[in-house]
Amino acid sequence: MSRFQRITPFLWFDDQAEAAVKQYLAIFPHSRVIEEMRYDAESARVSGRPEGSVMVIDFELDGSRLSALNGGPHFRFNEAVSLVVNCKDQAEVDHYWERLGDGGDPAAQQCGWLKDRYGVSWQVVPEEMNALLKDPDPVKAHKAMTAMLKMKKLDVDAMRAAMR
């Protein structure tokens, strides 16, 4: 039985939706394009986009559905919205950090956040992080938080070591 996804993130690109989706599909397992809609003559005339070019791509990243629009340069991504990638271990953190950050702005990397080459903000988060930050010992929790705030890519081993 398939699950109905009520809320779908909708990403507005200038004209890079196809390239972004292709990159994301290569990064995340169990991912696919669901369908594409192209600009017809009328929608191209109204929007100023080329007729026959991709308007919207609906796709899945590891089971989560998203949509990407080639809508023109009117809107830009910012950090007010980000996509969180929950990782089971440090190897997954390393994989997603490297692949999503490739071509992105290194100056935008902080505390597990990064921007990809298209300007989309991502949080690459190890599953264990919240447990470290909520340790019952407030001194240990504070040490974990202090260590995390100094990091770009999150490193749970370094956070654990800081708690000792």
C-alpha positions in Angstrom: 0.0 0.0 0.0 1.5 3.4 -1.0 1.4 6.2 1.4 -0.3 9.5 0.5 2.2 12.4 1.0 0.1 15.4 1.9 2.9 18.0 1.9 5.4 18.2 -0.9 8.4 20.7 -1.0 8.2 22.7 -4.2 11.6 24.2 -5.3 11.7 27.2 -7.6 14.8 27.3 -9.9 15.6 29.8 -12.6 16.3 27.3 -15.3 18.4 24.6 -13.5 15.6 22.2 -12.3 16.6 19.4 -14.6 20.3 19.6 -13.7 19.5 19.8 -10.0 17.1 16.9 -10.1 19.6 14.8 -12.0 22.3 15.5 -9.4 20.0 14.8 -6.5 18.9 11.5 -8.1 22.6 10.4 -8.3 23.2 11.2 -4.6 20.2 9.6 -3.0 19.3 5.9 -3.2 15.8 4.8 -4.1 15.2 8.0 -6.1 13.4 8.6 -9.4 11.6 11.1 -11.6 7.9 10.6 -11.3 6.8 12.9 -14.1 7.7 16.0 -16.1 5.5 18.8 -17.4 6.8 21.0 -20.3 6.0 24.6 -21.3 3.5 24.5 -24.2 3.1 27.5 -26.5 0.7 29.4 -24.3 2.5 28.9 -21.0 5.8 29.7 -22.7 4.3 32.9 -24.0 3.0 34.0 -20.7 6.0 33.0 -18.6 8.8 33.9 -21.1 10.2 30.4 -20.8 11.2 28.5 -23.9 8.4 26.3 -25.4 9.2 22.6 -24.9 11.5 23.3 -21.9 10.8 21.6 -18.6 8.3 23.5 -16.4 7.9 21.1 -13.5 9.6 17.9 -12.5 8.0 15.7 -9.8 10.6 13.4 -8.2 11.3 11.2 -5.2 14.5 11.3 -3.1 14.8 8.1 -1.1 11.0 7.9 -0.8 10.2 11.6 -0.2 8.4 13.4 -3.0 9.5 16.9 -4.2 8.7 19.1 -7.1 11.1 21.4 -9.0 10.0 24.3 -11.2 11.9 26.2 -13.8 10.2 29.5 -13.0 12.7 32.1 -14.0 15.0 34.4 -11.9 12.2 36.1 -9.9 12.9 34.2 -6.6 16.1 32.9 -5.0 16.6 30.2 -2.4 17.7 31.3 1.1 18.4 29.7 4.5 14.9 30.3 5.7 14.0 26.9 4.3 16.3 23.8 4.3 16.0 20.1 3.5 17.2 17.9 6.3 19.1 14.7 5.5 19.0 12.3 8.5 22.1 10.1 8.5 22.5 6.7 10.4 26.3 7.1 10.8 29.3 9.2 10.0 29.9 7.4 6.7 26.4 8.7 5.5 27.2 12.2 6.9 30.4 12.2 4.9 28.7 10.9 1.7 25.9 13.4 1.7 28.0 16.3 2.8 30.6 15.7 0.1 28.1 15.1 -2.7 25.6 17.9 -1.8 28.3 20.4 -1.1 30.2 19.8 -4.4 30.1 23.1 -6.2 28.3 24.9 -3.4 29.5 27.9 -1.4 32.0 26.8 1.3 31.3 30.1 3.2 27.7 28.9 3.7 28.8 25.8 5.6 28.1 25.8 9.3 26.9 23.4 12.0 25.8 20.8 9.5 24.3 23.2 7.1 25.4 23.7 3.5 24.3 25.2 0.3 24.5 23.2 -2.9 25.6 24.6 -6.3 21.9 25.6 -7.0 21.6 27.6 -3.7 19.4 25.0 -1.9 20.1 24.8 1.8 20.6 21.3 3.3 21.2 20.1 6.8 23.2 16.9 7.0 22.6 15.5 10.5 23.8 12.3 12.2 21.0 10.5 14.0 23.0 10.5 17.2 23.4 14.3 17.4 20.2 15.0 19.3 21.0 12.4 21.9 24.4 14.0 22.5 22.9 17.5 22.7 20.3 16.4 25.1 22.6 14.3 27.4 21.1 14.1 30.9 24.4 15.6 32.2 24.0 19.3 31.4 27.8 19.8 31.4 28.3 17.0 28.8 25.4 18.4 26.7 27.0 21.9 26.8 30.3 20.4 25.7 28.7 18.6 22.8 26.9 21.9 21.7 30.1 23.9 22.0 31.9 21.3 19.8 29.1 21.3 17.3 29.0 25.1 17.0 32.7 25.0 15.8 32.0 22.5 13.1 31.1 22.8 9.4 30.4 19.1 8.7 29.1 17.4 11.8 31.4 14.8 13.4 29.8 12.7 16.1 33.1 11.2 17.2 34.5 14.7 17.8 31.3 15.6 19.7 31.6 12.5 21.9 35.3 13.2 22.5 34.4 16.8 23.6 32.0 15.4 26.2 34.7 13.5 28.1 
